[in-house]
Amino acid sequence: MSKFKLIIFIVSLVPAIWLTVALLTNQLGANPIEAITRETGLWALRFLWLTLLITPLRWITGWNSLMTIRRMLGLYVFFYAVLHMLMYLWLDQFFDINEIIKDIIKRPFITIGFFTFTSLIPLVLTSNNAMVKRLGGKKWKKLHRLTYFIAVASSIHFYMLVKQDKAEPLFYIALLIVLLGVRIYRHYQRNALTIRTVVS
């Protein structure tokens, strides 16, 4: 592992370490269960946005080395999403399967969150080089376009979760619109260039 990747790996663990210390030292406020569940979900969201940022940042800067950390950031999305799900299943529902099923059916934002989490699983299972070779580049890329669905669904989940001040989820939605907008613009720009080349 290069020094750059090692630094990113360690820095990415900091939120989990801080949350653990904060929980053990009673620094998470009056409702620590709600706080740690929310924070782990937010960090999963932040790492997902960072993952989506890598490609446009590479286009702008030409730093191809950024691509070497994209997979790691994607795995950290899953890491924090697993913590988020565990906090919900354990501290909120006490692993009561019947209550969990009822909650998934009853509350739409839980339904969306559950399906968003399960959508991450095939991406993680196929994140290694062996699976890229096994699936083939085209199929692998198609599968990993699930990332965009996950990002949109995560935004909706967060927006529905927040009951009063919607400023924070709207901020993340605005960032997502920019990140996806850059990709759409790039796609149409490349298509237009291809058409001009063919015509000329």
Backbone hydrogen bonds in HBPLUS format (Angstrom, degrees):
<---DONOR---> <-ACCEPTOR-->    atom                        ^
c    i                          cat <-CA-CA->   ^        H-A-AA   ^      H-
h    n   atom  resd res      DA  || num        DHA   H-A  angle D-A-AA Bond
n    s   type  num  typ     dist DA aas  dist angle  dist       angle   num
A0006-LEU N   A0002-SER O   2.89 MM   4  6.13 155.6  1.95 151.2 159.0     1
A0007-ILE N   A0003-LYS O   2.89 MM   4  6.10 156.0  1.95 149.5 155.0     2
A0008-ILE N   A0004-PHE O   3.09 MM   4  6.38 162.5  2.12 148.7 153.2     3
A0009-PHE N   A0005-LYS O   2.85 MM   4  6.03 156.1  1.90 146.7 153.9     4
A0010-ILE N   A0006-LEU O   2.97 MM   4  6.22 162.2  2.00 150.7 154.1     5
A0011-VAL N   A0007-ILE O   2.90 MM   4  6.06 170.9  1.90 156.4 159.4     6
A0012-SER N   A0008-ILE O   2.92 MM   4  5.93 151.4  2.00 144.9 152.6     7
A0013-LEU N   A0010-ILE O   3.06 MM   3  5.28 143.1  2.20 102.9 113.6     8
A0014-VAL N   A0011-VAL O   3.13 MM   3  5.29 146.7  2.24 102.3 112.0     9
A0016-ALA N   A0013-LEU O   3.10 MM   3  5.50 118.3  2.50 109.5 123.7    10
A0017-ILE N   A0013-LEU O   3.07 MM   4  6.35 158.9  2.12 156.6 163.3    11
A0018-TRP N   A0014-VAL O   2.82 MM   4  6.01 167.8  1.83 162.7 166.0    12
A0019-LEU N   A0015-PRO O   2.92 MM   4  6.06 161.5  1.96 147.8 152.8    13
A0020-THR N   A0016-ALA O   3.03 MM   4  6.19 152.6  2.11 141.7 149.0    14
A0021-VAL N   A0017-ILE O   2.98 MM   4  6.26 164.4  2.00 154.7 158.3    15
A0022-ALA N   A0018-TRP O   2.80 MM   4  5.97 163.1  1.83 152.6 158.1    16
A0023-LEU N   A0019-LEU O   2.88 MM   4  5.98 150.7  1.97 142.1 149.5    17
A0024-LEU N   A0020-THR O   3.02 MM   4  6.24 160.4  2.06 148.3 153.4    18
A0025-THR N   A0021-VAL O   2.92 MM   4  6.05 136.5  2.11 146.0 157.8    19
A0027-GLN N   A0022-ALA O   2.78 MM   5  4.75 178.6  1.78 150.2 149.9    20
A0026-ASN N   A0023-LEU O   3.45 MM   3  5.27 167.2  2.47 102.3 103.2    21
A0035-ALA N   A0031-ASN O   3.03 MM   4  6.27 160.6  2.07 152.7 159.0    22
A0036-ILE N   A0032-PRO O   2.89 MM   4  6.00 169.5  1.90 151.6 153.3    23
A0037-THR N   A0033-ILE O   3.05 MM   4  6.10 154.1  2.12 144.1 151.7    24
A0038-ARG N   A0034-GLU O   2.94 MM   4  6.02 160.8  1.98 147.0 152.4    25
A0039-GLU N   A0035-ALA O   2.86 MM   4  6.01 161.3  1.90 149.6 155.4    26
A0040-THR N   A0036-ILE O   3.05 MM   4  6.03 162.6  2.08 140.9 145.2    27
A0041-GLY N   A0037-THR O   3.24 MM   4  6.35 154.9  2.31 139.7 146.6    28
A0042-LEU N   A0038-ARG O   2.87 MM   4  6.15 152.5  1.95 147.4 155.8    29
A0043-TRP N   A0039-GLU O   2.91 MM   4  6.16 153.1  1.98 148.3 155.1    30
A0044-ALA N   A0040-THR O   3.04 MM   4  6.27 147.6  2.15 140.4 148.9    31
A0045-LEU N   A0041-GLY O   3.03 MM   4  6.31 154.2  2.10 144.9 151.8    32
A0046-ARG N   A0042-LEU O   2.83 MM   4  6.12 157.4  1.88 148.8 155.2    33
A0047-PHE N   A0043-TRP O   2.97 MM   4  6.08 162.2  2.00 145.9 150.1    34
A0048-LEU N   A0044-ALA O   3.00 MM   4  6.18 144.4  2.13 139.8 150.0    35
A0049-TRP N   A0045-LEU O   2.96 MM   4  6.28 156.2  2.02 151.1 157.1    36
A0050-LEU N   A0046-ARG O   2.91 MM   4  6.20 153.3  1.98 145.8 153.8    37
A0051-THR N   A0047-PHE O   2.92 MM   4  6.09 150.7  2.01 140.6 148.1    38
A0052-LEU N   A0048-LEU O   3.00 MM   4  6.32 153.4  2.08 145.8 152.7    39
A0053-LEU N   A0049-TRP O   2.92 MM   4  6.12 130.1  2.17 138.1 152.3    40
A0057-LEU N   A0053-LEU O   2.99 MM   4  6.01 155.0  2.06 157.0 165.1    41
A0058-ARG N   A0054-ILE O   2.90 MM   4  6.13 145.8  2.02 148.1 157.7    42
A0058-ARG N   A0055-THR O   3.09 MM   3  5.09 120.0  2.47  96.4 111.2    43
A0059-TRP N   A0055-THR O   3.00 MM   4  6.36 153.7  2.07 151.3 158.8    44
A0060-ILE N   A0056-PRO O   3.00 MM   4  6.22 156.2  2.06 145.9 151.6    45
A0061-THR N   A0057-LEU O   2.91 MM   4  5.99 166.9  1.93 150.4 154.2    46
A0062-GLY N   A0058-ARG O   2.68 MM   4  4.99 147.6  1.78 135.5 144.7    47
A0064-ASN N   A0062-GLY O   3.05 MM   2  5.80 118.1  2.45 111.3  94.9    48
A0066-LEU N   A0063-TRP O   3.15 MM   3  5.91 164.8  2.17 118.3 122.7    49
A0067-MET N   A0064-ASN O   3.08 MM   3  5.81 152.5  2.16 117.7 123.6    50
A0068-THR N   A0065-SER O   3.08 MM   3  5.56 152.9  2.16 110.7 118.4    51
A0069-ILE N   A0066-LEU O   3.13 MM   3  5.79 161.5  2.16 116.9 122.0    52
A0070-ARG N   A0067-MET O   3.37 MM   3  5.23 152.1  2.46  96.0 103.9    53
A0073-LEU N   A0069-ILE O   2.95 MM   4  6.21 162.1  1.99 156.3 160.7    54
A0074-GLY N   A0070-ARG O   2.92 MM   4  6.16 151.6  2.00 146.7 155.2    55
A0075-LEU N   A0071-ARG O   2.94 MM   4  6.27 147.6  2.05 147.6 155.9    56
A0076-TYR N   A0072-MET O   2.98 MM   4  6.32 142.6  2.13 143.6 154.5    57
A0077-VAL N   A0073-LEU O   2.98 MM   4  6.35 136.6  2.17 140.8 152.6    58
A0078-PHE N   A0074-GLY O   3.33 MM   4  6.73 154.7  2.39 141.8 146.3    59
A0079-PHE N   A0075-LEU O   2.89 MM   4  6.17 152.9  1.96 142.1 150.6    60
A0080-TYR N   A0076-TYR O   2.99 MM   4  6.13 170.2  2.00 151.1 151.3    61
A0081-ALA N   A0077-VAL O   2.91 MM   4  6.04 146.1  2.02 142.4 153.3    62
A0082-VAL N   A0078-PHE O   2.76 MM   4  5.93 152.8  1.83 151.9 158.0    63
A0083-LEU N   A0079-PHE O   3.11 MM   4  6.43 158.2  2.16 143.8 149.4    64
A0084-HIS N   A0080-TYR O   2.89 MM   4  6.05 155.8  1.95 140.9 148.1    65
A0085-MET N   A0081-ALA O   2.86 MM   4  6.09 158.4  1.90 147.8 153.2    66
A0086-LEU N   A0082-VAL O   2.79 MM   4  5.98 159.0  1.83 151.7 158.1    67
A0087-MET N   A0083-LEU O   2.89 MM   4  6.09 157.0  1.94 149.9 155.6    68
A0088-TYR N   A0084-HIS O   3.20 MM   4  6.46 153.3  2.27 141.8 148.6    69
A0089-LEU N   A0085-MET O   2.84 MM   4  6.09 169.2  1.85 157.1 159.9    70
A0090-TRP N   A0086-LEU O   2.75 MM   4  5.64 161.4  1.79 150.3 155.8    71
A0091-LEU N   A0087-MET O   2.96 MM   4  5.26 126.3  2.26 121.5 135.7    72
A0092-ASP N   A0087-MET O   3.25 MM   5  6.70 134.4  2.47 146.9 157.8    73
A0093-GLN N   A0088-TYR O   2.96 MM   5  6.29 139.9  2.13 152.9 165.4    74
A0095-PHE N   A0089-LEU O   2.62 MM   6  5.19 163.4  1.64 164.6 158.9    75
A0094-PHE N   A0090-TRP O   2.94 MM   4  4.35 131.4  2.18 111.3 120.4    76
A0096-ASP N   A0093-GLN O   3.02 MM   3  5.76 156.5  2.08 122.4 128.2    77
A0100-ILE N   A0096-ASP O   2.89 MM   4  6.13 155.3  1.95 156.9 165.3    78
A0101-ILE N   A0097-ILE O   2.95 MM   4  6.16 164.4  1.97 154.7 157.7    79
A0102-LYS N   A0098-ASN O   3.02 MM   4  6.22 161.7  2.06 145.7 151.1    80
A0103-ASP N   A0099-GLU O   2.89 MM   4  6.02 154.7  1.95 144.1 151.2    81
A0104-ILE N   A0100-ILE O   2.89 MM   4  6.14 155.9  1.95 150.9 157.3    82
A0105-ILE N   A0101-ILE O   3.05 MM   4  6.28 156.3  2.11 148.5 154.4    83
A0106-LYS N   A0102-LYS O   2.81 MM   4  5.90 156.1  1.87 148.2 155.8    84
A0107-ARG N   A0103-ASP O   2.95 MM   4  5.78 170.9  1.96 148.7 151.2    85
A0110-ILE N   A0107-ARG O   3.00 MM   3  5.43 131.1  2.25 110.9 123.9    86
A0111-THR N   A0107-ARG O   3.07 MM   4  6.43 153.9  2.14 149.9 158.2    87
A0112-ILE N   A0108-PRO O   2.92 MM   4  6.21 163.4  1.94 155.5 158.2    88
A0113-GLY N   A0109-PHE O   3.00 MM   4  6.04 156.1  2.06 133.8 141.1    89
A0114-PHE N   A0110-ILE O   2.83 MM   4  6.00 155.3  1.89 150.8 156.7    90
A0115-PHE N   A0111-THR O   3.10 MM   4  6.37 167.6  2.12 153.4 155.7    91
A0116-THR N   A0112-ILE O   2.88 MM   4  5.98 146.1  2.00 145.7 156.1    92
A0117-PHE N   A0113-GLY O   2.99 MM   4  6.17 156.5  2.05 144.0 149.7    93
A0118-THR N   A0114-PHE O   3.03 MM   4  6.35 164.7  2.06 151.5 155.2    94
A0119-SER N   A0115-PHE O   3.05 MM   4  6.10 138.6  2.22 134.0 144.3    95
A0120-LEU N   A0117-PHE O   2.99 MM   3  5.34 144.5  2.12 106.4 116.9    96
A0121-ILE N   A0118-THR O   3.28 MM   3  5.45 139.6  2.45  99.7 109.6    97
A0123-LEU N   A0120-LEU O   3.11 MM   3  5.34 122.5  2.45 102.6 117.5    98
A0124-VAL N   A0120-LEU O   3.05 MM   4  6.36 154.7  2.11 156.5 164.1    99
A0125-LEU N   A0121-ILE O   2.97 MM   4  6.19 165.1  1.99 159.3 163.5   100
A0126-THR N   A0122-PRO O   3.18 MM   4  6.18 131.6  2.43 132.4 142.5   101
A0127-SER N   A0124-VAL O   3.22 MM   3  5.10 163.1  2.25 110.8 109.6   102
A0132-VAL N   A0128-ASN O   3.24 MM   4  6.62 148.0  2.35 145.0 154.3   103
A0133-LYS N   A0129-ASN O   3.04 MM   4  6.35 159.8  2.09 152.0 155.9   104
A0134-ARG N   A0130-ALA O   2.95 MM   4  6.15 153.1  2.02 140.4 148.8   105
A0135-LEU N   A0131-MET O   2.88 MM   4  5.91 164.7  1.91 147.7 150.8   106
A0136-GLY N   A0132-VAL O   2.87 MM   4  5.67 146.5  1.99 138.9 149.2   107
A0140-TRP N   A0136-GLY O   2.94 MM   4  6.00 163.0  1.97 161.6 167.3   108
A0141-LYS N   A0137-GLY O   2.95 MM   4  6.12 158.0  2.00 147.4 153.0   109
A0142-LYS N   A0138-LYS O   2.99 MM   4  6.26 157.6  2.04 148.5 154.8   110
A0143-LEU N   A0139-LYS O   2.95 MM   4  6.17 161.4  1.98 150.5 155.3   111
A0144-HIS N   A0140-TRP O   2.99 MM   4  6.20 157.0  2.04 147.6 154.0   112
A0145-ARG N   A0142-LYS O   3.20 MM   3  5.30 156.9  2.26 101.1 107.9   113
A0146-LEU N   A0143-LEU O   3.11 MM   3  5.96 161.8  2.14 118.6 123.1   114
A0147-THR N   A0144-HIS O   3.21 MM   3  5.79 165.9  2.23 108.5 112.7   115
A0148-TYR N   A0145-ARG O   3.04 MM   3  5.77 145.7  2.16 117.6 123.2   116
A0149-PHE N   A0146-LEU O   3.03 MM   3  5.12 113.5  2.49  99.1 114.9   117
A0150-ILE N   A0146-LEU O   2.85 MM   4  6.14 163.7  1.87 160.3 165.3   118
A0151-ALA N   A0147-THR O   2.89 MM   4  6.10 152.8  1.96 145.1 152.4   119
A0152-VAL N   A0148-TYR O   3.03 MM   4  6.27 164.4  2.06 149.7 153.0   120
A0153-ALA N   A0149-PHE O   2.82 MM   4  5.98 169.9  1.83 156.8 160.3   121
A0154-SER N   A0150-ILE O   2.80 MM   4  5.85 152.3  1.88 144.0 152.0   122
A0155-SER N   A0151-ALA O   3.06 MM   4  6.25 151.9  2.15 142.4 149.4   123
A0156-ILE N   A0152-VAL O   3.06 MM   4  6.40 156.5  2.12 149.8 155.8   124
A0157-HIS N   A0153-ALA O   2.87 MM   4  6.08 160.7  1.91 149.6 155.4   125
A0158-PHE N   A0154-SER O   2.93 MM   4  6.13 162.7  1.96 149.4 153.4   126
A0159-TYR N   A0155-SER O   2.90 MM   4  6.07 160.0  1.94 146.9 153.1   127
A0160-MET N   A0156-ILE O   2.90 MM   4  6.06 162.8  1.93 154.7 158.5   128
A0161-LEU N   A0157-HIS O   2.97 MM   4  6.07 141.5  2.13 140.8 151.8   129
A0162-VAL N   A0158-PHE O   3.20 MM   4  6.43 155.5  2.26 152.2 155.4   130
A0170-LEU N   A0166-LYS O   3.01 MM   4  6.07 158.0  2.06 155.6 162.7   131
A0171-PHE N   A0167-ALA O   2.92 MM   4  6.09 142.0  2.07 143.2 153.3   132
A0171-PHE N   A0168-GLU O   3.09 MM   3  5.06 122.6  2.44  96.1 110.7   133
A0172-TYR N   A0168-GLU O   3.16 MM   4  6.55 156.5  2.22 153.6 158.5   134
A0173-ILE N   A0169-PRO O   2.94 MM   4  6.20 149.7  2.04 144.0 153.0   135
A0174-ALA N   A0170-LEU O   2.89 MM   4  6.09 154.1  1.96 144.4 151.0   136
A0175-LEU N   A0171-PHE O   3.03 MM   4  6.35 155.2  2.09 146.5 152.9   137
A0176-LEU N   A0172-TYR O   2.97 MM   4  6.20 153.0  2.05 142.6 150.0   138
A0177-ILE N   A0173-ILE O   2.92 MM   4  6.23 154.7  1.99 149.9 156.5   139
A0178-VAL N   A0174-ALA O   3.12 MM   4  6.44 153.8  2.19 146.1 152.5   140
A0179-LEU N   A0175-LEU O   2.93 MM   4  6.23 164.5  1.96 152.1 156.2   141
A0180-LEU N   A0176-LEU O   2.84 MM   4  6.02 161.6  1.88 156.3 160.5   142
A0181-GLY N   A0177-ILE O   2.76 MM   4  5.68 146.4  1.87 137.4 148.3   143
A0182-VAL N   A0178-VAL O   2.94 MM   4  6.10 155.2  2.00 152.8 156.8   144
A0184-ILE N   A0180-LEU O   2.99 MM   4  6.31 157.6  2.04 150.9 157.0   145
A0185-TYR N   A0181-GLY O   2.90 MM   4  6.06 164.5  1.92 152.0 156.3   146
A0186-ARG N   A0182-VAL O   2.96 MM   4  6.10 160.5  2.00 145.4 150.9   147
A0187-HIS N   A0183-ARG O   2.90 MM   4  6.09 155.5  1.96 146.9 153.7   148
A0188-TYR N   A0184-ILE O   3.03 MM   4  6.30 167.9  2.05 155.6 157.2   149
A0189-GLN N   A0185-TYR O   2.88 MM   4  5.99 151.2  1.97 147.4 156.6   150
A0190-ARG N   A0186-ARG O   2.95 MM   4  6.12 158.1  2.00 148.5 153.2   151
A0191-ASN N   A0187-HIS O   3.02 MM   4  6.28 154.5  2.09 145.2 152.7   152
A0192-ALA N   A0188-TYR O   2.89 MM   4  6.02 156.1  1.95 143.7 150.1   153
A0193-LEU N   A0189-GLN O   3.01 MM   4  6.22 151.4  2.09 142.4 150.1   154
A0194-THR N   A0190-ARG O   2.95 MM   4  6.16 154.8  2.01 145.2 151.9   155
A0195-ILE N   A0191-ASN O   2.96 MM   4  6.24 157.9  2.01 148.9 154.4   156
A0196-ARG N   A0192-ALA O   2.99 MM   4  6.21 159.2  2.04 146.4 151.9   157
A0197-THR N   A0193-LEU O   2.95 MM   4  6.14 152.5  2.02 145.8 153.4   158
A0198-VAL N   A0194-THR O   2.98 MM   4  6.23 156.7  2.03 148.9 154.6   159
A0199-VAL N   A0195-ILE O   2.94 MM   4  6.10 163.5  1.96 151.9 156.5   160
A0200-SER N   A0196-ARG O   2.94 MM   4  6.00 158.2  1.98 144.4 150.5   161
